[in-house]
Amino acid sequence: MRDLENSSPIATAYATRADFCRTFAQEMKSLYLLSLLLMAGQNSAEQCFESSLADCMDMRPVSKEWTHLWTRRIVLQNAIRMARPAVNNTDKASQSNLSSLASELNPALFAVLRLNTFDRFVFVMSVLEGYSDHECSMLLRCSQRDVFAAKAKALEHLATTSEPQEFLRAGPQFTATGRRLAT
């Protein structure tokens, strides 16, 4: 009977722990880069990544087709929980965290890390991850106006500190150094 249940289309339509593990393994660099951009520090990025993997293991059923999106969303939600980005929060990543990353990162990505926490989250979520202003405001518990203002501020700052073509190369499918990930 158990074999019959495991082979039914309904039973296999949902992602399993193995599916999430496979997604984390296949997209490790991209998921870690997302954690790093959100958390702006290697230690906190590693903690976010590890807790996200653990959360995916305890996740309620989702469609296999959504595994990729859910893993990224779990990383994002863990980063929000850990960093608590807020509109009034003008904190920037500590210089000690950034100085160790400066030589390793693509200049555009390094410029993102230098944004204040809230602006960085909005930029990564809306520009790099493609969340709508509405989704960002819901996840960050702020107004859409706050999201719009933070995005404009981040884009203005980044336009003055980086070459625009660097951001085209620095999306989630690229490594921290700006090289394309093998697909």
PyMOL commands that set and color helices and strands:
alter all, ss='L'
color gray80, all
select helices_A, chain A and resi 2-7+9-12+17-26+28-39+42-57+64-83+95-101+107-113+117-128+133-140+144-161+164-169
alter helices_A, ss='H'
color red, helices_A
deselect
rebuild
show_as cartoon
